[in-house]
Amino acid sequence: MINYRKVNNLTGWVLFLIASLVYLLTIEETASFWDPGEFIAVAYKLQVPHPPGAPFFLLIYRMFSFFALGDPLEIAFWMNAGSALFSGFTILFLFWSITLLGRKLFKLEKDKESKGHTIALMGAGIIGSLVYTFSDSFWFSAVESEVYAMSSFFTAIVIWAFLKWDVIENPKDENRYMIFIAYLVGLSIGVHLLNLVTLPALALVVYFKKYKNPNLKGAIVAFLLGGVALVAINNIIIPGLPSLAGSMEIFFVNSIGLPFGSGIIFFIVLFLGGLIAAVIYSIKQEKVILNTVLLSLTFILIGYGSYSLIIIRSNANPPINENAPKDIISFVSYLKREQYGYRPLMHGQYFTAEVQEQKEGDPVYAKGDDKYEIVDYEMVTEYDPEKTTILPRIYSTQAQHKRLYRQKLGLREGEEPTFGDNIAFMLDHQLGHMYWRYFLWNFSGRESDITDAPWMGITNAFEDYPDFIENNKAHNNYLMLPLLLGLIGLLFQAKYDTKSFWLTTMLFLMMGVVLVLYLNSPPVEPRERDYIYVGSFYAFAIWIGMGVLAIAHGLAKLNKNFAVASIMATLIAFPVPVLMASQNYDDHDRSDRYFSVDSARNFLASCEENAILFTGGDNDTFPLWYVQEVEGFRTDVRVIVLSYFDTDWYVEQMTRPINKSAALPFSLEKKNFKRGTNDILFVNDRQGLEMISIKEYLRLLKNESDLLKVKSGYTNTIYQVPSRNLILEVDSAEVIQKGVVPEGMENLTVNHMNLRVKGNYLTKGNLMLLDLIATNNWERPIYFNNTSLSSISLDLSNHVVMEGLTYRLLPVQKPENVDEFVNTDLAYKNVTENFAYRGMNNPDNYFDEEYRRFTSNHRSMFNSLTNALIMEDKLDMAADIQKLSMDKFPNEAIPYDLSSGQSVPSLFELGEDDMALDIIEVLSKRAFEMLQFYQEKNRAMDREVMYSLEMMRFFVPLLQERGYDELATEIQNNLDKVMGTSASPRGILQNRK
């Protein structure tokens, strides 16, 4: 007779090995784009990541770094391997959860499993687990050092533990298991809060077990009580206890005059004393339920205690110390993610609502010299009550979001939205586009990895796609087979095990639809967010397992042999995960990809020694943190995140030396840049004052001169910029003597620079940039990447010189006959000798949209350098650059893009007609195919396709000039068919003067 327990355990571990092996074979060998670069860097040195932090994650992944045996180039690999293993454990517990639910469905008693039941349950667990193993979103998180792999593990083990608790008969063992579950929940807080979303659904497990005659009313009450537990942990324990401790601390220090920390100590003694007394009371009075609840709370707090790491490490002043949560006040702000603002949930404004009043709310405290000082006030914004609604979904007042709301809802400019529009946006975009599309990506198919790509179904298998989509490695179609199998399992579980069906349904909805409503996404996100909803997809994988049981059950009615029917059902369903694995492997295999790190190295390699480099968004910054903090590359360069420069804690960090980078010089003091001071400085051009010296302005601001003060109704003093023309005086002879000005540019040196304000105000970050430029006095080179240069409110365009991927601020004036000022010799040396391009010319590698975007940045830089070299008549060097671009980023590996098209005129000028014609033919064929495809699908034209078509019109006369009349005529005829004769390039191509 088959020993069910041994078979169940062995099969689960085999699946763990299969999943882990697949993930280990496909992990990225270095830091991926987005958050992994940050997480690897902060885990390696136990630093402080972005709010709300993930301290337990950092501790565990720090341990994985030990397997690198001191080799910094192997640290990322081993941390990524940690995600692969945690994902393998997720599959293990998914398998055991499916078999536990299958036992309930068949109402099997312990040790009375038949051979047929054993085979059926193993088949269900295998198919459900393997489908999830090879699902798109889960596989994505399984091969990188992000919190979602470890978070999925905690979700899986907590669900399994509740199901295991359900079959325990001894009340004493039940209580022990419940405390174990509470401990897991507490630990998960130090990874990610998604695990908490399962609690309302899992409360049904307790209700269905403890009440023999459950009903709808009782189930709703149990679900709501689970919601209470969720709110208690998420809103009371996590931020509430530190907030209460902070209030006591302020009272004890400010009101009573006791030293710092006295309020914290009093709170800890009071709270822990009360908790211990309550536990002792429950033991003496033999109140079992109360004792279990109190011990569960205690173990949640023990798990939550991992957050002490954040405060401890923040006070050690590590290089990465985001928000600097050194004391209880800043720690509470860190936990509440206050820097990210808020999204209204139950009541709020429409995007057209006008602000009626802005007033100061509760005070914001910060630690001072001898007490906590009020540094700012929370701003309370009141909107026109006629333009507010319940369940606000179209709420954002950002200009870009307003435009997108109107576009998606079909509202004309000036037309007011209705509550119906509000709900339509929720159903169509937030639920439809931001959840159900992702759901179908995982269980039906995905057209490509292009942003906003739709899902695919059975009918799509017979469609003709353009080569650009057909050849996209993320063009995956599962013929809806996983979806159909899951729907069969859903109906089967609903019929034969109603209680478990409602449990699975609530898990599915809580980690999917309900999460969508809670997040209340704006109309555009920085990237696709499918990885957030893997918990919901996990629940659907359970139904896929139930689908196998349904097929076995149906076949058994035909042949009367349940064992044979179970084998047949497993074999019938087995092609589903095989199909998913075959479709998904090529676009989830991240081995031999290094450009996320190489591009970061290229940014740093573009800088002179001891430089200061300003960066923009996550992918401009996190990979740089990784290569500096982990690989130790160019730690002499001080990387400054421009958006962080608007905060006092970040400016203060810049005043300290970090690694090999000396402290930055500022003339302004802490009082001038602390929170609530000089957050915004409005430009107010005074009559008769055409310009003002930057150094003089900084002196007035430092001294808090009345000349700069603005009358306002706010408590904090507001200062202004009296002229948008800010002049920086330059000692031209000195900068030439010191070698600041590159050789050959001496005649372009100026004695003053106008750093003109482009908008109507300066932020604190731009103010501190001004201070840094003035106070630095050309001692350290200052650089900008393209993102930061375009983001600042100061016009530096006439005074920056490209030296590779970065732009160096110099006391020179850009010549009038150039579009982009380039130090050609230095840029050429950097590009050809100092840059890395590992694996980018391998067509077998998978390069997703982010990789293609950074490749486009490099190609664009190559073009700028090529154009500059041509203008200087360095034609051989220009040709070398274009050949290097083609060699390192061939079309076979990285498809030609708009930057490739921009190189065509230069290639013709260099006599490289074959390369130019190849680019034109590839881009024109793709553009026309994609346009025809979009027209057939009645879809809005992709932005890049539109630009490519416009680029083709620019190429027509260019081809005619070179004598390629046949190709020019072909392109013109195609353009006339699809665009008419009125289209224009819209400045897509830069014309050299």
Rosetta blueprint (number, residue, H / E / L):
1 M L
2 I L
3 N L
4 Y H
5 R H
6 K H
7 V H
8 N H
9 N H
10 L H
11 T H
12 G H
13 W H
14 V H
15 L H
16 F H
17 L H
18 I H
19 A H
20 S H
21 L H
22 V H
23 Y H
24 L H
25 L H
26 T H
27 I L
28 E L
29 E L
30 T L
31 A L
32 S L
33 F L
34 W L
35 D L
36 P H
37 G H
38 E H
39 F H
40 I H
41 A H
42 V H
43 A H
44 Y H
45 K H
46 L L
47 Q L
48 V E
49 P L
50 H L
51 P L
52 P L
53 G L
54 A L
55 P H
56 F H
57 F H
58 L H
59 L H
60 I H
61 Y H
62 R H
63 M H
64 F H
65 S H
66 F H
67 F H
68 A H
69 L L
70 G L
71 D L
72 P H
73 L H
74 E H
75 I H
76 A H
77 F H
78 W H
79 M H
80 N H
81 A H
82 G H
83 S H
84 A H
85 L H
86 F H
87 S H
88 G H
89 F H
90 T H
91 I H
92 L H
93 F H
94 L H
95 F H
96 W H
97 S H
98 I H
99 T H
100 L H
101 L H
102 G H
103 R H
104 K H
105 L H
106 F H
107 K L
108 L L
109 E L
110 K L
111 D L
112 K L
113 E L
114 S L
115 K H
116 G H
117 H H
118 T H
119 I H
120 A H
121 L H
122 M H
123 G H
124 A H
125 G H
126 I H
127 I H
128 G H
129 S H
130 L H
131 V H
132 Y H
133 T H
134 F L
135 S L
136 D H
137 S H
138 F H
139 W H
140 F H
141 S H
142 A H
143 V L
144 E L
145 S L
146 E L
147 V H
148 Y H
149 A H
150 M H
151 S H
152 S H
153 F H
154 F H
155 T H
156 A H
157 I H
158 V H
159 I H
160 W H
161 A H
162 F H
163 L H
164 K H
165 W H
166 D H
167 V L
168 I L
169 E L
170 N L
171 P H
172 K H
173 D H
174 E H
175 N H
176 R H
177 Y H
178 M H
179 I H
180 F H
181 I H
182 A H
183 Y H
184 L H
185 V H
186 G H
187 L H
188 S H
189 I H
190 G L
191 V L
192 H L
193 L H
194 L H
195 N H
196 L H
197 V H
198 T H
199 L H
200 P H
201 A H
202 L H
203 A H
204 L H
205 V H
206 V H
207 Y H
208 F H
209 K H
210 K H
211 Y L
212 K L
213 N L
214 P L
215 N L
216 L H
217 K H
218 G H
219 A H
220 I H
221 V H
222 A H
223 F H
224 L H
225 L H
226 G H
227 G H
228 V H
229 A H
230 L H
231 V H
232 A H
233 I H
234 N H
235 N H
236 I H
237 I H
238 I L
239 P L
240 G H
241 L H
242 P H
243 S H
244 L H
245 A H
246 G H
247 S H
248 M H
249 E H
250 I H
251 F H
252 F H
253 V H
254 N H
255 S H
256 I L
257 G L
258 L L
259 P L
260 F L
261 G L
262 S H
263 G H
264 I H
265 I H
266 F H
267 F H
268 I H
269 V H
270 L H
271 F H
272 L H
273 G H
274 G H
275 L H
276 I H
277 A H
278 A H
279 V H
280 I H
281 Y H
282 S H
283 I H
284 K H
285 Q L
286 E L
287 K L
288 V H
289 I H
290 L H
291 N H
292 T H
293 V H
294 L H
295 L H
296 S H
297 L H
298 T H
299 F H
300 I H
301 L H
302 I H
303 G H
304 Y H
305 G H
306 S H
307 Y H
308 S H
309 L H
310 I H
311 I H
312 I H
313 R H
314 S H
315 N L
316 A L
317 N L
318 P L
319 P L
320 I L
321 N E
322 E L
323 N L
324 A L
325 P L
326 K L
327 D L
328 I H
329 I H
330 S H
331 F H
332 V H
333 S H
334 Y H
335 L H
336 K L
337 R L
338 E H
339 Q H
340 Y H
341 G L
342 Y L
343 R L
344 P L
345 L L
346 M L
347 H E
348 G E
349 Q E
350 Y L
351 F L
352 T L
353 A L
354 E L
355 V E
356 Q E
357 E E
358 Q E
359 K E
360 E E
361 G E
362 D E
363 P E
364 V E
365 Y E
366 A E
367 K E
368 G L
369 D L
370 D L
371 K L
372 Y E
373 E E
374 I E
375 V E
376 D E
377 Y E
378 E E
379 M E
380 V E
381 T E
382 E E
383 Y E
384 D L
385 P H
386 E H
387 K H
388 T E
389 T E
390 I E
391 L L
392 P L
393 R L
394 I L
395 Y L
396 S L
397 T L
398 Q L
399 A H
400 Q H
401 H H
402 K H
403 R H
404 L H
405 Y H
406 R H
407 Q H
408 K H
409 L H
410 G L
411 L L
412 R L
413 E L
414 G L
415 E L
416 E L
417 P L
418 T L
419 F H
420 G H
421 D H
422 N H
423 I H
424 A H
425 F H
426 M H
427 L H
428 D H
429 H H
430 Q H
431 L H
432 G H
433 H H
434 M H
435 Y H
436 W H
437 R H
438 Y H
439 F H
440 L H
441 W H
442 N H
443 F H
444 S L
445 G E
446 R E
447 E L
448 S L
449 D L
450 I L
451 T L
452 D L
453 A L
454 P L
455 W E
456 M L
457 G L
458 I L
459 T H
460 N H
461 A H
462 F H
463 E L
464 D L
465 Y L
466 P L
467 D H
468 F H
469 I H
470 E H
471 N L
472 N L
473 K L
474 A L
475 H L
476 N E
477 N E
478 Y L
479 L L
480 M L
481 L H
482 P H
483 L H
484 L H
485 L H
486 G H
487 L H
488 I H
489 G H
490 L H
491 L H
492 F H
493 Q H
494 A H
495 K H
496 Y H
497 D L
498 T H
499 K H
500 S H
501 F H
502 W H
503 L H
504 T H
505 T H
506 M H
507 L H
508 F H
509 L H
510 M H
511 M L
512 G L
513 V H
514 V H
515 L H
516 V H
517 L H
518 Y H
519 L H
520 N L
521 S L
522 P L
523 P L
524 V L
525 E L
526 P L
527 R L
528 E L
529 R L
530 D H
531 Y H
532 I H
533 Y H
534 V H
535 G H
536 S H
537 F H
538 Y H
539 A H
540 F H
541 A H
542 I H
543 W H
544 I H
545 G H
546 M H
547 G H
548 V H
549 L H
550 A H
551 I H
552 A H
553 H H
554 G H
555 L H
556 A H
557 K H
558 L H
559 N H
560 K L
561 N L
562 F H
563 A H
564 V H
565 A H
566 S H
567 I H
568 M H
569 A H
570 T H
571 L H
572 I H
573 A H
574 F L
575 P H
576 V H
577 P H
578 V H
579 L H
580 M H
581 A H
582 S H
583 Q H
584 N H
585 Y H
586 D H
587 D H
588 H H
589 D L
590 R L
591 S L
592 D L
593 R L
594 Y L
595 F H
596 S H
597 V H
598 D H
599 S H
600 A H
601 R H
602 N H
603 F H
604 L H
605 A H
606 S L
607 C L
608 E L
609 E L
610 N L
611 A L
612 I E
613 L E
614 F E
615 T E
616 G L
617 G L
618 D H
619 N H
620 D H
621 T H
622 F H
623 P H
624 L H
625 W H
626 Y H
627 V H
628 Q H
629 E H
630 V L
631 E L
632 G L
633 F L
634 R L
635 T L
636 D L
637 V L
638 R E
639 V E
640 I E
641 V E
642 L L
643 S L
644 Y H
645 F H
646 D H
647 T L
648 D H
649 W H
650 Y H
651 V H
652 E H
653 Q H
654 M H
655 T L
656 R L
657 P L
658 I E
659 N L
660 K L
661 S E
662 A L
663 A L
664 L L
665 P L
666 F L
667 S L
668 L L
669 E L
670 K H
671 K H
672 N H
673 F H
674 K L
675 R L
676 G L
677 T L
678 N L
679 D L
680 I E
681 L E
682 F E
683 V E
684 N L
685 D L
686 R L
687 Q L
688 G L
689 L L
690 E L
691 M L
692 I E
693 S E
694 I H
695 K H
696 E H
697 Y H
698 L H
699 R H
700 L H
701 L H
702 K H
703 N L
704 E L
705 S L
706 D H
707 L H
708 L H
709 K E
710 V E
711 K L
712 S L
713 G L
714 Y L
715 T L
716 N L
717 T L
718 I E
719 Y E
720 Q E
721 V E
722 P L
723 S L
724 R L
725 N L
726 L E
727 I E
728 L E
729 E E
730 V L
731 D L
732 S H
733 A H
734 E H
735 V H
736 I H
737 Q H
738 K L
739 G L
740 V L
741 V L
742 P L
743 E L
744 G L
745 M L
746 E H
747 N H
748 L H
749 T E
750 V L
751 N L
752 H E
753 M E
754 N E
755 L L
756 R L
757 V E
758 K L
759 G L
760 N L
761 Y E
762 L E
763 T E
764 K H
765 G H
766 N H
767 L H
768 M H
769 L H
770 L H
771 D H
772 L H
773 I H
774 A H
775 T H
776 N H
777 N L
778 W L
779 E L
780 R L
781 P L
782 I E
783 Y E
784 F E
785 N L
786 N H
787 T H
788 S H
789 L H
790 S H
791 S H
792 I L
793 S L
794 L E
795 D L
796 L L
797 S H
798 N H
799 H H
800 V E
801 V E
802 M E
803 E L
804 G L
805 L L
806 T L
807 Y E
808 R E
809 L E
810 L L
811 P L
812 V E
813 Q L
814 K L
815 P L
816 E L
817 N L
818 V L
819 D L
820 E L
821 F L
822 V E
823 N L
824 T H
825 D H
826 L H
827 A H
828 Y H
829 K H
830 N H
831 V H
832 T H
833 E H
834 N H
835 F L
836 A L
837 Y L
838 R L
839 G L
840 M L
841 N L
842 N L
843 P L
844 D L
845 N L
846 Y L
847 F L
848 D L
849 E H
850 E H
851 Y H
852 R H
853 R H
854 F H
855 T H
856 S H
857 N H
858 H H
859 R H
860 S H
861 M H
862 F H
863 N H
864 S H
865 L H
866 T H
867 N H
868 A H
869 L H
870 I H
871 M H
872 E L
873 D L
874 K L
875 L H
876 D H
877 M H
878 A H
879 A H
880 D H
881 I H
882 Q H
883 K H
884 L H
885 S H
886 M H
887 D H
888 K H
889 F L
890 P L
891 N L
892 E L
893 A L
894 I L
895 P L
896 Y L
897 D L
898 L H
899 S H
900 S H
901 G H
902 Q H
903 S L
904 V H
905 P H
906 S H
907 L H
908 F H
909 E H
910 L L
911 G L
912 E L
913 D H
914 D H
915 M H
916 A H
917 L H
918 D H
919 I H
920 I H
921 E H
922 V H
923 L H
924 S H
925 K H
926 R H
927 A H
928 F H
929 E H
930 M H
931 L H
932 Q H
933 F H
934 Y H
935 Q H
936 E H
937 K H
938 N L
939 R L
940 A L
941 M L
942 D L
943 R H
944 E H
945 V H
946 M H
947 Y H
948 S H
949 L H
950 E H
951 M H
952 M H
953 R H
954 F H
955 F H
956 V H
957 P H
958 L H
959 L H
960 Q H
961 E H
962 R L
963 G L
964 Y L
965 D H
966 E H
967 L H
968 A H
969 T H
970 E H
971 I H
972 Q H
973 N H
974 N H
975 L H
976 D H
977 K H
978 V H
979 M L
980 G L
981 T L
982 S L
983 A L
984 S L
985 P L
986 R L
987 G L
988 I L
989 L L
990 Q L
991 N L
992 R L
993 K L
